[in-house]
Every structure is written in C-alpha cells, then in structure tokens.
Amino acid sequence: MWSKLFCLFLAYSFPLLFQCQVNGEILVDIEQLIEDGNLTVPLANHAAIPNVGPAPDEETIRKKAPPHAEELARAAGYSLESHTITTADGYHLVIHRLLAQQPELDNLFRDGNQTHKPVVLLQHGIAQSSSEWLINESGKSLAMFLVDNGYDVWLGNSRGNKYSNSHLTIRGNTMEYYNFTFHEVGQYDIPATIDLVLKVTEQPQLNYIGCSIGATVFFVAMSAHPEYASRVRFMGALSPLAFLSHTQTPIKLLAPHIAEIKDASIKLQVMRINPETLPNMINTQLGKLCFWRQLSRSLCNSIYKMLDEFGLRKIEEEHLDNLWKYIPTTTSSKTFIHLLQLMTNEELFEEYDFGPDGNAKRYGSGVPPEYDLNNVNTPVVIFTGKGEMFSTSQDIEVLKRALPFMVRHMEADSSFKVHTDFTHGANAYEQIFKPILFILNFYNKQT
C-alpha cells in the first residue's frame, strides 16, 4: 500500500516525467490523464518551496514538441531511410540513413547498385535521438554537411528513445523495459547497428562519430567486443564521457546522494525520464517531494543548488523551449545513476554498481569491473572545448592515456561549454565540422 500511494504521489508531482509501476502494474499513465483532461493537481503552498515562477501548460508543451527526424530532413531538402533491427537481447532499434539533397550526387559514387561512398555512423548523446544531428539553428548540421561532402551518413538510435521504444517480448512502458544503462547500449545496440550499416552498404568498415554518451557506448562496445575494432576505420569522440571524477557540472552535486537516489528509484519504480517535460517539472513541481520530506533535506538542497548553477530556474519559457528541443526523447533513470556513479569514483570507468551482494551475483566480485579500453583498437580523435564543465581536461587526460590508438586531441575555444555546443553551437561548423571532414577525408582517402 505504501508503495502504491507514494508512487501515485510521485507521478502526480512530476507530470509526464515519470510513470509509476508496482509489481508490474502501471498505476499512473500521465499521458492518458492528459488526454482525458484529468491532470488537475493542487500545488502544495509552503515557504520551504522556492518561488520558481509559472510553467507552460501541457497543451503548450504538446504544440512545441520537436518534429521527427523525417520532418527535419524533409524540411532541409533531404530524405531519410528507416531501418529496423533487433538486438541480441530483444530490443527493436530504428536506424536512419540520410540521403543526398540532390539525387544526382548519389550517381557520382555508384557502380550499379553498389555504393562506394565512405560510411559514417553518428551516435547521439544522452536523452537524445537521431534528430540531434538534423537540428541546428544556424542552418548547418553535421549529418547534412557530411552527406554534401560525399559520405553515406547513418544516424543511430539507442534503446528507449522516441524512435527505438519496443521489444520482442517486453512492453515498452514497463520497469523491465527501462532496466538498462549505457552499458547495455554499448553491449548490444552498437554492435547490432554496426552490423546493419555494414550489411546494407556492403562495406567492410565504417567511421564512427559519437557525442557525449554516444562516445561512451562506443568504448563499452569495443571493450565487450574487441573484434569490432577492425570494422571501424576511425572514431571521433565529441566531448566524450568515461572518467568523470573531475567533472565540474552541477549534476555532480547529486553524486554524494547516489545511494538515496538508487533506493528511491527502486522503491518508487521510477523507470524512465522524459526530458520533453522537464521544464514543466523545474518550474512548478520540484518542491513537492522536498516539502513532504520524502527526500532528504541535503538532497533537496543539492538539487536546488544544481538548478541555480545551471540557471534553469531563471530561464524564460522561450529560451527553455529552445534548449529542450534538442533533447526530445526518453531514457532510463538508471543511465543517469550510472553516470553519477562514475563521478564518485576516482579515475574509474566501470560497469554499473549493484552493491556488494548484487555485484557478487552478477560479476563474481564485490565491485564492478572496469571497462577494458585496451580493446579500443581503433584510431581515436577527441574533440573537447576549453569552457567545458562535464568533460574536464583532467578526465580527458586520463582517457587519452587509457586509449591505445589515441591519435589527437583537438580543443575548441571557450564557447564550447556543454555537449550540445558540439552539434548545435554557433561555432561548431568552423571548429568541429570542418576538422571532422578533414580527418575523415584523410582516413578515407577522399579529396
């Protein structure tokens, strides 16, 4: 009974951000409540809750939802192929292929039905999707830029996002479905995606570019499947996440509370995070759990301080809409917990920590194993920014020492502070896209 009541409370406290489930039963489907017009919940009124200002209503959020990848490509004059694959553990993934704006360009690289274009696979960051590579306010997109310069560009979609959200046997909106971290993405999704791309293109190798956690899952994949290194000609890591003990992001304020966060996510059956409505949560709902003391005072203080550091509680609706359209999809809460774990461990890039007993059952040891970066036998070029908070220079240096085929570290200027700057930033075209093309041309003998 306690779990059901608390689960209901959490779901109402964070509209659309969470769905709740106890013993396999979904107690609250917030999206259905919205459709039925029943999402009317009185807010607690107490001095302990910060005044964070009004929030956009749910209809406004719906209307401002970002367009799908196909629409983004079409609006820019490109087309998109969709390919569906099933991973070894049963997850269905939708992989996109971006086609040239001018069909006649394709003929320059074809001999019958066989394409001779070098292949590039772009893998998105955390809580994102293939749409990440198709949106840019300046009108420039890395995916489109590479297509225009003669590359066969594929866009990955990790399990749990808006395009890859089903399974062979598991319902997509269940706790069981979202029981994964970036480990499973690297273990299963990346090898399956590489296999698909190479099969369709009939090429022996591809080039891989991953942003943020898109680089992380590549390292995990190579650690688990070293035989795949020979299938990747070049790997570009944009603001990669691996070693995180020196990160300066405000999210690290939550790291000391990882045990409490893990415990709460298990007890409350919080299975997924939906960033599309995170601004609504920030603006109106955050104080509830803290007001009712369901979270510790120190954790609540850390959350508020983190938001103050980001400035998210002060951002106006128009700017929030601009920011959050770049993270238009769901992911597992366990993925964020895994990242917090890496922030608490000094220079360790390791698998998920299930606690001493859970680790003993899963790994045969009381501690989780480290990923073996010696298996990343692919040339790697790392791109970071001087102003970054997440991928700090100290942690990047640790990563560089661990990679056996580390080729070069290219550092952009201080305008690159967060991961989206590498895909959407005003200076991305000159400082990221052009150098990437130069390096790709070198490894693929393009002129």
C-alpha angles and dihedrals in degrees: 000000000000091000093050095048093046092045091053090049093052093048092051091044093055107036112209092347093093139023118203130221133172123188090349094307118120104223100182129024101186094189090059090048089055092050090050091049093237101120098115113131125166114234121233111248114211137136090239091068113084119238100247098166133238123324131217113262122247094257090056090051090050094050092049095048110134118256120255122261093259091055092047092051093045093048089055093048098258132110131224133218119207122212123184123208136173121225124224089261095050105262117142114224129190113212121193130213118200115218128207121277089228111043092206088068089067091060091064090067101038133097103184106310095334116102120213096191115123109248127236125189115200116200119198130228131253118310090004139103143202087294087075090076095049101052125080127145092213090058093249123115126181091222093051092042091056093045090052089053096055105272129134099231125202126185120210126215120201124217116280099028127116094275101036104047109127139077139201094247109358124082111245098231098052135106089242092057094051094046094115143093132198085285093075091045089057094039096050116002100053097048090047091049093048090049092052095048094048092046095051095042093041089224126140094218143021137194118243127208119181129181121210108320088007085074092043093058090050090057090048091049094051091046091054097035109029090170088073092066090081089057093059117073097187137001124207115195114199110198092332124205119217114109108037108165092111098044115137098200115127088237086077088072086076095051096087087058096053094117091054092045091050091048093049093048090053097043093044094041091230099177109168143021120219110198092187089082100030092109089058090053092048094050101044118004111042098092097059102081090042092049092053090045092236086135123045119264091241092053091048091049089051092051092052092046090050091053091047090052091052091043089226094134090058099045116111121237094255092054092044090053089053093050100044097047085077093061100048102155149066131259138170121281087222089068091061091046090053090053091049088052091057089052092058097051122078108240096332126138101188145151123269116300111232093176126263096296095041091046091051090054095044103034105018089241137082091240130050117257122251120244112256105236090178084081092064092098094166127103106261129198116188123208120197137156130238091230098051122134099185106043099040124191091247093056093042090054090055090050093049091053091050097052113086095203101039104156107176144342113219116194121201122205129277093275087080102084106140135031096258089061087072093058104025106019123125090240097041095099095058101033102034114015098047095046090047091053091049091052093044090051090052094051093041097041093239122155 
